[in-house]
Amino acid sequence: MSLSPQLLEILVCPKCKGTLEYHEAESSLVCPACKLRYPIRDDIPIMLLDEATPL
């Protein structure tokens, strides 16, 4: 799966509103500031704090 660059530009961390890094190998988005990983399931980023896992 490849995340659209346009989508990545508008998505922010729901906790700190910081930028996210796309990690294709882990199929996730990572917030380096909060050290949280948000999963991507069926090509949909799951941007819920309850679904985030610590790095």
N, CA, C and O atoms as a GROMACS GRO file, in nm:
protein
  220
    1MET      N    1   0.083  -0.117   0.000
    1MET     CA    2   0.000   0.000   0.000
    1MET      C    3   0.088   0.124   0.000
    1MET      O    4   0.192   0.128   0.066
    2SER      N    5   0.047   0.222  -0.072
    2SER     CA    6   0.120   0.348  -0.075
    2SER      C    7   0.026   0.460  -0.034
    2SER      O    8  -0.081   0.477  -0.092
    3LEU      N    9   0.066   0.534   0.066
    3LEU     CA   10  -0.016   0.643   0.116
    3LEU      C   11   0.002   0.765   0.026
    3LEU      O   12   0.115   0.800  -0.009
    4SER      N   13  -0.106   0.828  -0.010
    4SER     CA   14  -0.103   0.945  -0.095
    4SER      C   15  -0.025   1.058  -0.027
    4SER      O   16  -0.049   1.087   0.090
    5PRO      N   17   0.066   1.122  -0.099
    5PRO     CA   18   0.140   1.235  -0.040
    5PRO      C   19   0.047   1.348   0.004
    5PRO      O   20   0.072   1.416   0.103
    6GLN      N   21  -0.062   1.368  -0.071
    6GLN     CA   22  -0.158   1.472  -0.035
    6GLN      C   23  -0.227   1.440   0.098
    6GLN      O   24  -0.249   1.529   0.180
    7LEU      N   25  -0.260   1.313   0.119
    7LEU     CA   26  -0.322   1.272   0.245
    7LEU      C   27  -0.224   1.288   0.360
    7LEU      O   28  -0.261   1.336   0.467
    8LEU      N   29  -0.101   1.248   0.338
    8LEU     CA   30   0.001   1.260   0.443
    8LEU      C   31   0.024   1.405   0.484
    8LEU      O   32   0.055   1.433   0.600
    9GLU      N   33   0.008   1.498   0.390
    9GLU     CA   34   0.025   1.640   0.420
    9GLU      C   35  -0.082   1.693   0.515
    9GLU      O   36  -0.055   1.782   0.595
   10ILE      N   37  -0.204   1.638   0.508
   10ILE     CA   38  -0.312   1.692   0.591
   10ILE      C   39  -0.334   1.615   0.720
   10ILE      O   40  -0.395   1.667   0.813
   11LEU      N   41  -0.285   1.491   0.728
   11LEU     CA   42  -0.301   1.414   0.851
   11LEU      C   43  -0.204   1.463   0.958
   11LEU      O   44  -0.088   1.490   0.930
   12VAL      N   45  -0.254   1.474   1.080
   12VAL     CA   46  -0.170   1.512   1.194
   12VAL      C   47  -0.198   1.417   1.309
   12VAL      O   48  -0.300   1.349   1.311
   13CYS      N   49  -0.108   1.414   1.403
   13CYS     CA   50  -0.127   1.333   1.523
   13CYS      C   51  -0.248   1.387   1.600
   13CYS      O   52  -0.254   1.507   1.627
   14PRO      N   53  -0.342   1.301   1.636
   14PRO     CA   54  -0.459   1.349   1.711
   14PRO      C   55  -0.425   1.396   1.853
   14PRO      O   56  -0.503   1.470   1.914
   15LYS      N   57  -0.312   1.356   1.904
   15LYS     CA   58  -0.274   1.396   2.041
   15LYS      C   59  -0.206   1.533   2.044
   15LYS      O   60  -0.246   1.620   2.120
   16CYS      N   61  -0.102   1.551   1.960
   16CYS     CA   62  -0.024   1.675   1.966
   16CYS      C   63  -0.038   1.764   1.843
   16CYS      O   64   0.014   1.875   1.840
   17LYS      N   65  -0.109   1.715   1.742
   17LYS     CA   66  -0.128   1.787   1.614
   17LYS      C   67   0.002   1.802   1.536
   17LYS      O   68   0.013   1.887   1.448
   18GLY      N   69   0.101   1.718   1.569
   18GLY     CA   70   0.229   1.721   1.500
   18GLY      C   71   0.226   1.640   1.371
   18GLY      O   72   0.129   1.570   1.342
   19THR      N   73   0.333   1.651   1.294
   19THR     CA   74   0.343   1.578   1.168
   19THR      C   75   0.367   1.430   1.193
   19THR      O   76   0.418   1.390   1.297
   20LEU      N   77   0.329   1.351   1.094
   20LEU     CA   78   0.341   1.206   1.103
   20LEU      C   79   0.439   1.155   0.998
   20LEU      O   80   0.455   1.216   0.892
   21GLU      N   81   0.503   1.045   1.028
   21GLU     CA   82   0.593   0.977   0.934
   21GLU      C   83   0.526   0.848   0.889
   21GLU      O   84   0.473   0.773   0.971
   22TYR      N   85   0.529   0.824   0.758
   22TYR     CA   86   0.470   0.703   0.703
   22TYR      C   87   0.574   0.591   0.704
   22TYR      O   88   0.683   0.607   0.651
   23HIS      N   89   0.538   0.479   0.766
   23HIS     CA   90   0.624   0.361   0.771
   23HIS      C   91   0.555   0.248   0.695
   23HIS      O   92   0.472   0.175   0.749
   24GLU      N   93   0.590   0.237   0.568
   24GLU     CA   94   0.522   0.141   0.480
   24GLU      C   95   0.543  -0.002   0.526
   24GLU      O   96   0.450  -0.082   0.522
   25ALA      N   97   0.663  -0.037   0.570
   25ALA     CA   98   0.693  -0.175   0.610
   25ALA      C   99   0.606  -0.220   0.727
   25ALA      O  100   0.565  -0.336   0.732
   26GLU      N  101   0.578  -0.129   0.820
   26GLU     CA  102   0.493  -0.162   0.936
   26GLU      C  103   0.347  -0.129   0.912
   26GLU      O  104   0.263  -0.154   0.998
   27SER      N  105   0.316  -0.072   0.796
   27SER     CA  106   0.181  -0.029   0.762
   27SER      C  107   0.124   0.059   0.874
   27SER      O  108   0.020   0.030   0.934
   28SER      N  109   0.196   0.169   0.899
   28SER     CA  110   0.155   0.257   1.008
   28SER      C  111   0.204   0.399   0.986
   28SER      O  112   0.288   0.426   0.900
   29LEU      N  113   0.147   0.489   1.065
   29LEU     CA  114   0.191   0.628   1.072
   29LEU      C  115   0.248   0.649   1.211
   29LEU      O  116   0.189   0.604   1.310
   30VAL      N  117   0.361   0.718   1.220
   30VAL     CA  118   0.430   0.736   1.348
   30VAL      C  119   0.441   0.885   1.378
   30VAL      O  120   0.476   0.966   1.293
   31CYS      N  121   0.409   0.919   1.504
   31CYS     CA  122   0.432   1.054   1.553
   31CYS      C  123   0.562   1.052   1.633
   31CYS      O  124   0.566   0.994   1.742
   32PRO      N  125   0.669   1.113   1.581
   32PRO     CA  126   0.796   1.112   1.654
   32PRO      C  127   0.790   1.191   1.784
   32PRO      O  128   0.862   1.158   1.879
   33ALA      N  129   0.706   1.294   1.791
   33ALA     CA  130   0.698   1.375   1.913
   33ALA      C  131   0.632   1.297   2.028
   33ALA      O  132   0.681   1.300   2.141
   34CYS      N  133   0.522   1.229   1.998
   34CYS     CA  134   0.449   1.153   2.102
   34CYS      C  135   0.499   1.010   2.116
   34CYS      O  136   0.466   0.941   2.213
   35LYS      N  137   0.578   0.967   2.019
   35LYS     CA  138   0.627   0.828   2.016
   35LYS      C  139   0.511   0.729   2.015
   35LYS      O  140   0.507   0.631   2.090
   36LEU      N  141   0.414   0.758   1.924
   36LEU     CA  142   0.298   0.671   1.906
   36LEU      C  143   0.290   0.624   1.761
   36LEU      O  144   0.328   0.696   1.669
   37ARG      N  145   0.241   0.503   1.744
   37ARG     CA  146   0.224   0.443   1.612
   37ARG      C  147   0.075   0.422   1.588
   37ARG      O  148   0.006   0.360   1.669
   38TYR      N  149   0.025   0.475   1.475
   38TYR     CA  150  -0.114   0.459   1.436
   38TYR      C  151  -0.121   0.358   1.322
   38TYR      O  152  -0.052   0.374   1.221
   39PRO      N  153  -0.203   0.254   1.336
   39PRO     CA  154  -0.207   0.150   1.233
   39PRO      C  155  -0.281   0.195   1.108
   39PRO      O  156  -0.364   0.286   1.111
   40ILE      N  157  -0.249   0.129   0.998
   40ILE     CA  158  -0.322   0.146   0.873
   40ILE      C  159  -0.382   0.009   0.842
   40ILE      O  160  -0.310  -0.089   0.825
   41ARG      N  161  -0.515   0.004   0.835
   41ARG     CA  162  -0.585  -0.122   0.807
   41ARG      C  163  -0.670  -0.107   0.683
   41ARG      O  164  -0.748  -0.013   0.671
   42ASP      N  165  -0.656  -0.201   0.591
   42ASP     CA  166  -0.732  -0.197   0.465
   42ASP      C  167  -0.718  -0.062   0.396
   42ASP      O  168  -0.816  -0.006   0.346
   43ASP      N  169  -0.596  -0.010   0.395
   43ASP     CA  170  -0.562   0.118   0.331
   43ASP      C  171  -0.625   0.239   0.400
   43ASP      O  172  -0.632   0.347   0.340
   44ILE      N  173  -0.671   0.225   0.524
   44ILE     CA  174  -0.733   0.335   0.598
   44ILE      C  175  -0.652   0.362   0.725
   44ILE      O  176  -0.639   0.274   0.810
   45PRO      N  177  -0.596   0.484   0.739
   45PRO     CA  178  -0.526   0.518   0.863
   45PRO      C  179  -0.625   0.525   0.979
   45PRO      O  180  -0.728   0.592   0.970
   46ILE      N  181  -0.594   0.456   1.087
   46ILE     CA  182  -0.679   0.456   1.206
   46ILE      C  183  -0.621   0.559   1.304
   46ILE      O  184  -0.528   0.530   1.379
   47MET      N  185  -0.679   0.678   1.300
   47MET     CA  186  -0.624   0.790   1.376
   47MET      C  187  -0.696   0.810   1.509
   47MET      O  188  -0.741   0.920   1.541
   48LEU      N  189  -0.707   0.703   1.586
   48LEU     CA  190  -0.772   0.707   1.717
   48LEU      C  191  -0.667   0.683   1.824
   48LEU      O  192  -0.585   0.592   1.812
   49LEU      N  193  -0.668   0.764   1.929
   49LEU     CA  194  -0.571   0.746   2.037
   49LEU      C  195  -0.582   0.608   2.100
   49LEU      O  196  -0.482   0.551   2.141
   50ASP      N  197  -0.703   0.555   2.108
   50ASP     CA  198  -0.722   0.421   2.166
   50ASP      C  199  -0.657   0.311   2.083
   50ASP      O  200  -0.628   0.204   2.135
   51GLU      N  201  -0.635   0.337   1.955
   51GLU     CA  202  -0.575   0.237   1.865
   51GLU      C  203  -0.424   0.254   1.853
   51GLU      O  204  -0.356   0.166   1.800
   52ALA      N  205  -0.371   0.366   1.902
   52ALA     CA  206  -0.227   0.392   1.892
   52ALA      C  207  -0.150   0.303   1.988
   52ALA      O  208  -0.197   0.268   2.096
   53THR      N  209  -0.029   0.267   1.945
   53THR     CA  210   0.059   0.187   2.030
   53THR      C  211   0.189   0.265   2.052
   53THR      O  212   0.236   0.333   1.961
   54PRO      N  213   0.246   0.256   2.172
   54PRO     CA  214   0.373   0.326   2.198
   54PRO      C  215   0.487   0.262   2.120
   54PRO      O  216   0.487   0.142   2.094
   55LEU      N  217   0.584   0.344   2.084
   55LEU     CA  218   0.703   0.294   2.014
   55LEU      C  219   0.798   0.228   2.112
   55LEU      O  220   0.903   0.180   2.072
   0.00000   0.00000   0.00000
